[in-house]
């Protein structure tokens, strides 16, 4: 009796763990079904504990089956193969197939990169003191993370990229002097979910802080308990590869070259095929391919419109590139009390957001942040450049679109006019 209980319960529990692992971290199920965020977070926090439970219960069933001939063989082996396949697929996919390179990324000269990157390919750029690194979307799509041990000009900064959101963000993987060991684990809300392997905590890429550090006492947008608990964002901007070559002729380019190991090379080939097919469909069709949005898609803009979003404090807005061009390539706006200048550079094919510390509106600013009178503006680190509208609106439901000027001043003016009437 006890042997039969161990046999059937062991197979049931181990298979259940395999199915839950596949559902919550395997990505593929989310193409056809909606996965709850609480389930994804639970498996991220307890991945190896759950796998240990599955392995332990399977071992119990194996002992009574092989040692004491309990239970039908066809059931044992069918369940074993299915469970093993589910767990092996997810573990290899997440921990080996993505090839995260947060400290091992290789950057190459523009000359060498031309063989791998076309002129009009979008690249996501990090820059410090004129030293620039470009991350072509096609190259960073699967690794998701790229950085080096020595950092960028001595600064510890890692590029994070989510192809489903079309979002590249540079950030410093530290909070309050504590190192964050980032690893890609999943996606939810059509945005990358990382894990801090030091604490096991999930990190939503677009927010940049650990789930345990979220301020749950407010009903507004997600914020950390203290601003120091958010990883420092790094000014991140987009441009074409040919624009990058013009702006930074000595710049370097991240390339995810195939490994020399034939087995890893084969795995890379298979992963690239899967990623390319899925991402191409997602980028060309209105409907998101991953069914894990927690809110209805905001209809104010077409789903896959590229927007440049800025969130400061509890305030958020975004701009489309065609709107900025229609305004004469320059827009002045106030976000979270911070004056900003949004500018389009036709020569470098790049939309940029600058902190306006001049005390007045800026009529013109070049790609490098120089105004006609020689004043140097700094890039805003709070920009999410060129992500999909439906993702931005998923996480910042209260966002404005194409803001110009100070919205509070306009509101006060309306109230004054109503009072006068």
C-alpha positions as semicolon CSV with decimal commas, in nm:
position;residue;x (nm);y (nm);z (nm)
1;X;0,000;0,000;0,000
2;X;0,272;0,247;0,098
3;X;0,475;0,146;-0,207
4;X;0,186;0,217;-0,442
5;X;0,125;0,551;-0,272
6;X;0,491;0,648;-0,316
7;X;0,487;0,534;-0,677
8;X;0,179;0,723;-0,794
9;X;0,227;1,028;-0,572
10;X;0,593;1,054;-0,673
11;X;0,513;1,047;-1,043
12;X;0,225;1,291;-1,002
13;X;0,426;1,546;-0,804
14;X;0,735;1,526;-1,026
15;X;0,530;1,558;-1,345
16;X;0,337;1,849;-1,195
17;X;0,663;2,028;-1,115
18;X;0,781;1,973;-1,471
19;X;0,457;2,110;-1,615
20;X;0,460;2,416;-1,388
21;X;0,827;2,482;-1,470
22;X;0,745;2,467;-1,840
23;X;0,435;2,684;-1,802
24;X;0,591;2,959;-1,592
25;X;0,946;2,988;-1,732
26;X;0,933;2,809;-2,067
27;X;0,795;3,100;-2,278
28;X;0,630;2,865;-2,531
29;X;0,307;2,814;-2,328
30;X;0,262;3,192;-2,316
31;X;0,213;3,191;-2,691
32;X;-0,125;3,026;-2,634
33;X;-0,218;3,085;-2,269
34;X;-0,199;3,359;-2,008
35;X;0,039;3,297;-1,720
36;X;-0,022;3,476;-1,393
37;X;0,251;3,704;-1,267
38;X;0,233;3,557;-0,917
39;X;0,312;3,212;-1,058
40;X;0,608;3,339;-1,260
41;X;0,751;3,520;-0,959
42;X;0,702;3,216;-0,735
43;X;0,899;2,990;-0,969
44;X;1,172;3,252;-1,015
45;X;1,217;3,277;-0,639
46;X;1,200;2,903;-0,576
47;X;1,328;2,745;-0,898
48;X;1,577;2,503;-0,746
49;X;1,361;2,424;-0,443
50;X;1,076;2,317;-0,672
51;X;1,312;2,118;-0,893
52;X;1,452;1,946;-0,584
53;X;1,100;1,850;-0,476
54;X;1,032;1,710;-0,823
55;X;1,358;1,515;-0,824
56;X;1,300;1,379;-0,474
57;X;0,949;1,256;-0,542
58;X;1,057;1,101;-0,873
59;X;1,340;0,923;-0,691
60;X;1,092;0,778;-0,442
61;X;0,877;0,640;-0,725
62;X;1,188;0,505;-0,900
63;X;1,302;0,321;-0,587
64;X;0,972;0,142;-0,532
65;X;0,928;0,069;-0,903
66;X;1,278;-0,056;-0,983
67;X;1,356;-0,204;-0,642
68;X;1,019;-0,357;-0,557
69;X;0,841;-0,382;-0,897
70;X;0,561;-0,151;-0,786
71;X;0,347;0,009;-1,058
72;X;0,326;-0,041;-1,434
73;X;0,647;0,012;-1,627
74;X;0,484;0,194;-1,916
75;X;0,349;0,460;-1,678
76;X;0,680;0,504;-1,498
77;X;0,886;0,544;-1,813
78;X;0,632;0,762;-1,994
79;X;0,608;0,996;-1,697
80;X;0,986;0,995;-1,649
81;X;1,060;1,083;-2,012
82;X;0,795;1,355;-2,024
83;X;0,904;1,511;-1,695
84;X;1,271;1,496;-1,792
85;X;1,202;1,653;-2,131
86;X;1,004;1,942;-1,980
87;X;1,265;2,021;-1,717
88;X;1,562;1,977;-1,949
89;X;1,408;2,201;-2,215
90;X;1,340;2,489;-1,977
91;X;1,669;2,463;-1,788
92;X;1,882;2,450;-2,103
93;X;1,675;2,722;-2,271
94;X;1,696;2,963;-1,977
95;X;2,039;2,894;-1,831
96;X;2,242;2,793;-2,139
97;X;2,057;2,880;-2,459
98;X;2,019;3,253;-2,399
99;X;2,394;3,302;-2,345
100;X;2,369;3,606;-2,115
101;X;2,695;3,802;-2,136
102;X;2,675;4,061;-1,860
103;X;3,051;4,042;-1,798
104;X;3,184;3,849;-2,099
105;X;3,054;4,045;-2,397
106;X;3,290;4,102;-2,689
107;X;3,299;4,437;-2,867
108;X;3,449;4,474;-3,213
109;X;3,558;4,756;-3,440
110;X;3,311;4,915;-3,678
111;X;3,512;4,776;-3,968
112;X;3,466;4,418;-3,850
113;X;3,104;4,475;-3,749
114;X;3,008;4,581;-4,103
115;X;3,018;4,214;-4,204
116;X;2,744;4,133;-3,951
117;X;2,533;4,449;-3,925
118;X;2,353;4,630;-4,207
119;X;2,366;5,012;-4,231
120;X;2,001;5,070;-4,134
121;X;1,996;4,824;-3,843
122;X;1,885;4,983;-3,518
123;X;2,160;4,990;-3,255
124;X;2,121;5,076;-2,887
125;X;2,406;5,292;-2,762
126;X;2,585;5,354;-2,433
127;X;2,839;5,636;-2,420
128;X;3,076;5,794;-2,170
129;X;3,332;6,066;-2,240
130;X;3,299;6,005;-2,613
131;X;3,361;5,629;-2,580
132;X;3,058;5,458;-2,732
133;X;2,930;5,102;-2,756
134;X;2,662;4,999;-3,004
135;X;2,437;4,698;-2,949
136;X;2,263;4,588;-3,272
137;X;1,918;4,449;-3,198
138;X;1,983;4,137;-3,402
139;X;2,298;4,064;-3,200
140;X;2,171;4,129;-2,847
141;X;1,824;3,983;-2,904
142;X;1,909;3,642;-2,755
143;X;2,184;3,721;-2,500
144;X;1,962;3,993;-2,347
145;X;2,258;4,113;-2,134
146;X;2,591;4,257;-2,250
147;X;2,874;4,408;-2,051
148;X;3,238;4,365;-1,955
149;X;3,426;4,324;-1,629
150;X;3,614;4,650;-1,681
151;X;3,291;4,838;-1,755
152;X;3,246;5,138;-1,981
153;X;3,529;5,382;-1,915
154;X;3,547;5,247;-1,560
155;X;3,171;5,259;-1,499
156;X;2,989;4,937;-1,415
157;X;2,709;4,937;-1,670
158;X;2,527;4,648;-1,837
159;X;2,303;4,670;-2,140
160;X;1,975;4,484;-2,092
161;X;1,752;4,414;-2,391
162;X;1,402;4,273;-2,431
163;X;1,306;4,188;-2,789
164;X;0,938;4,142;-2,700
165;X;0,925;4,499;-2,566
166;X;1,183;4,630;-2,815
167;X;1,349;4,787;-2,512
168;X;1,719;4,833;-2,446
169;X;1,819;4,981;-2,111
170;X;2,164;5,039;-1,968
171;X;2,185;5,008;-1,592
172;X;2,437;4,973;-1,312
173;X;2,375;4,635;-1,140
174;X;2,409;4,766;-0,785
175;X;2,177;4,897;-0,514
176;X;2,303;5,070;-0,201
177;X;2,652;4,925;-0,254
178;X;2,518;4,572;-0,299
179;X;2,593;4,390;-0,625
180;X;2,300;4,258;-0,824
181;X;2,375;3,925;-0,995
182;X;2,140;3,959;-1,290
183;X;2,020;3,659;-1,489
184;X;1,741;3,641;-1,747
185;X;1,463;3,411;-1,628
186;X;1,133;3,499;-1,795
187;X;0,914;3,770;-1,937
188;X;0,576;3,902;-1,830
189;X;0,368;4,191;-1,951
190;X;0,570;4,157;-2,273
191;X;0,878;4,271;-2,081
192;X;1,189;4,098;-1,956
193;X;1,196;3,961;-1,601
194;X;1,544;3,921;-1,454
195;X;1,648;3,753;-1,131
196;X;1,896;3,876;-0,874
197;X;2,074;3,548;-0,802
198;X;2,201;3,686;-0,471
199;X;1,849;3,717;-0,330
200;X;1,637;3,515;-0,573
201;X;1,420;3,822;-0,632
202;X;1,259;3,898;-0,971
203;X;1,336;4,231;-1,138
204;X;1,107;4,381;-1,404
205;X;1,344;4,533;-1,660
206;X;1,137;4,844;-1,725
207;X;1,126;4,924;-1,350
208;X;1,484;4,835;-1,258
209;X;1,429;4,729;-0,898
210;X;1,371;4,402;-0,714
211;X;1,013;4,298;-0,639
212;X;1,084;4,285;-0,266
213;X;1,188;4,651;-0,276
214;X;0,860;4,774;-0,427
215;X;0,650;5,021;-0,231
216;X;0,319;4,838;-0,197
217;X;0,156;5,112;0,012
218;X;0,072;5,330;-0,290
219;X;-0,194;5,285;-0,556
220;X;-0,005;5,474;-0,826
221;X;0,279;5,362;-1,054
222;X;0,527;5,105;-0,926
223;X;0,805;5,266;-0,724
224;X;1,078;5,134;-0,492
225;X;1,061;5,199;-0,119
226;X;1,363;5,427;-0,164
227;X;1,509;5,563;-0,487
228;X;1,845;5,416;-0,384
229;X;1,689;5,068;-0,421
230;X;1,649;5,119;-0,796
231;X;1,946;5,025;-1,013
232;X;2,098;5,342;-1,155
233;X;1,972;5,388;-1,512
234;X;2,227;5,482;-1,773
235;X;2,147;5,723;-2,059
236;X;2,053;5,489;-2,343
237;X;1,965;5,594;-2,695
238;X;1,893;5,450;-3,039
239;X;2,021;5,525;-3,384
240;X;2,095;5,345;-3,709
241;X;2,427;5,168;-3,749
242;X;2,524;5,411;-4,025
243;X;2,437;5,698;-3,790
244;X;2,657;5,542;-3,522
245;X;2,947;5,522;-3,767
246;X;2,914;5,893;-3,840
247;X;2,884;5,998;-3,476
248;X;3,141;5,761;-3,325
249;X;3,390;5,644;-3,590
250;X;3,609;5,495;-3,315
251;X;3,316;5,328;-3,142
252;X;3,285;4,954;-3,083
253;X;3,003;4,714;-3,161
254;X;2,870;4,417;-2,965
255;X;2,863;4,097;-3,171
256;X;2,725;3,764;-3,053
257;X;2,947;3,544;-3,268
258;X;2,878;3,168;-3,280
259;X;3,089;2,963;-3,034
260;X;3,362;2,728;-3,156
261;X;3,221;2,433;-2,959
262;X;3,017;2,236;-3,219
263;X;2,744;2,139;-2,971
264;X;2,699;2,496;-2,851
265;X;2,710;2,613;-3,211
266;X;2,426;2,374;-3,297
267;X;2,229;2,493;-2,994
268;X;2,287;2,853;-3,098
269;X;2,164;2,780;-3,450
270;X;1,842;2,622;-3,322
271;X;1,783;2,903;-3,074
272;X;1,840;3,171;-3,339
273;X;1,585;3,009;-3,571
274;X;1,325;3,000;-3,294
275;X;1,393;3,355;-3,178
276;X;1,397;3,506;-3,526
277;X;1,069;3,348;-3,634
278;X;0,889;3,445;-3,315
279;X;1,023;3,799;-3,289
280;X;0,961;3,874;-3,657
281;X;0,595;3,782;-3,616
282;X;0,570;3,991;-3,300
283;X;0,726;4,295;-3,466
284;X;0,508;4,285;-3,777
285;X;0,162;4,198;-3,642
286;X;-0,056;4,419;-3,424
287;X;-0,144;4,149;-3,171
288;X;0,126;4,069;-2,912
289;X;0,241;3,709;-2,947
290;X;0,280;3,659;-2,571
291;X;-0,053;3,638;-2,390
292;X;0,059;3,776;-2,055
293;X;-0,057;4,137;-2,040
294;X;-0,238;4,222;-1,718
295;X;-0,435;4,510;-1,871
296;X;-0,628;4,562;-2,197
297;X;-0,414;4,718;-2,470
298;X;-0,443;5,098;-2,456
299;X;-0,610;5,203;-2,786
300;X;-0,472;5,558;-2,794
301;X;-0,192;5,450;-3,030
302;X;-0,146;5,148;-3,257
303;X;-0,006;4,858;-3,056
304;X;0,339;4,839;-3,213
305;X;0,406;5,213;-3,236
306;X;0,759;5,297;-3,121
307;X;0,759;5,546;-2,835
308;X;1,027;5,720;-2,630
309;X;0,899;5,709;-2,274
310;X;1,014;5,906;-1,969
311;X;0,900;5,844;-1,613
312;X;1,016;6,067;-1,330
313;X;0,859;6,019;-0,989
314;X;0,488;5,954;-1,040
315;X;0,477;6,134;-1,374
316;X;0,511;5,966;-1,714
317;X;0,484;6,065;-2,076
318;X;0,604;5,943;-2,415
319;X;0,669;6,077;-2,761
320;X;0,655;5,931;-3,109
321;X;0,930;6,021;-3,352
322;X;0,690;6,146;-3,621
323;X;0,535;6,390;-3,373
324;X;0,874;6,536;-3,282
325;X;0,963;6,573;-3,651
326;X;0,630;6,748;-3,713
327;X;0,717;6,999;-3,438
328;X;1,033;7,103;-3,621
329;X;1,255;6,832;-3,466
330;X;1,244;6,986;-3,115
331;X;0,993;6,961;-2,829
332;X;1,019;7,120;-2,483
333;X;0,828;6,957;-2,198
334;X;0,817;6,925;-1,820
335;X;0,808;6,573;-1,672
336;X;0,802;6,516;-1,297
337;X;0,921;6,873;-1,246
338;X;1,221;6,817;-1,476
339;X;1,248;7,038;-1,790
340;X;1,338;6,823;-2,092
341;X;1,418;6,878;-2,458
342;X;1,326;6,606;-2,707
343;X;1,512;6,635;-3,036
344;X;1,533;6,444;-3,362
345;X;1,864;6,436;-3,550
346;X;1,808;6,365;-3,923
347;X;2,181;6,321;-3,990
348;X;2,229;6,054;-3,724
349;X;1,874;5,916;-3,744
350;X;1,830;5,935;-3,368
351;X;1,573;6,070;-3,123
352;X;1,722;6,197;-2,797
353;X;1,596;6,343;-2,470
354;X;1,803;6,604;-2,288
355;X;1,785;6,763;-1,943
356;X;1,717;7,132;-1,995
357;X;1,909;7,330;-1,733
358;X;1,910;7,658;-1,929
359;X;1,606;7,804;-1,753
360;X;1,420;7,858;-2,079
361;X;1,289;7,666;-2,378
362;X;1,552;7,539;-2,620
363;X;1,480;7,598;-2,989
364;X;1,752;7,370;-3,123
365;X;1,998;7,111;-2,993
366;X;2,231;6,889;-3,192
367;X;2,289;6,515;-3,157
368;X;2,566;6,571;-2,902
369;X;2,356;6,798;-2,679
370;X;2,501;7,132;-2,790
371;X;2,270;7,432;-2,829
372;X;2,347;7,705;-3,087
373;X;2,491;7,928;-2,811
374;X;2,734;7,652;-2,707
375;X;2,551;7,531;-2,394
376;X;2,604;7,159;-2,326
377;X;2,298;6,960;-2,221
378;X;2,315;6,620;-2,051
379;X;2,123;6,315;-2,168
380;X;1,832;6,212;-1,950
381;X;1,892;5,871;-1,788
382;X;1,516;5,819;-1,748
383;X;1,442;5,744;-2,114
384;X;1,303;5,416;-2,245
385;X;1,396;5,457;-2,610
386;X;1,189;5,316;-2,895
387;X;0,989;5,052;-2,709
388;X;0,646;4,933;-2,818
389;X;0,354;5,150;-2,713
390;X;0,154;4,859;-2,570
391;X;0,441;4,770;-2,335
392;X;0,494;5,128;-2,217
393;X;0,121;5,167;-2,152
394;X;0,106;4,830;-1,973
395;X;0,345;4,953;-1,704
396;X;0,261;5,325;-1,708
397;X;-0,117;5,333;-1,745
398;X;-0,137;5,703;-1,659
399;X;0,104;5,814;-1,933
400;X;0,056;6,122;-2,148
401;X;0,130;6,106;-2,519
402;X;0,337;6,367;-2,704
403;X;0,345;6,619;-2,421
404;X;0,446;6,976;-2,497
405;X;0,524;7,227;-2,223
406;X;0,397;7,207;-1,864
407;X;0,065;7,019;-1,836
408;X;-0,001;7,157;-1,487
409;X;0,034;7,513;-1,617
410;X;-0,214;7,438;-1,894
411;X;-0,453;7,290;-1,638
412;X;-0,420;7,599;-1,417
413;X;-0,489;7,820;-1,717
414;X;-0,807;7,629;-1,797
415;X;-0,927;7,665;-1,437
416;X;-0,848;8,038;-1,437
417;X;-1,045;8,087;-1,760
418;X;-1,338;7,890;-1,618
419;X;-1,331;8,099;-1,298
420;X;-1,322;8,424;-1,497
421;X;-1,619;8,313;-1,705
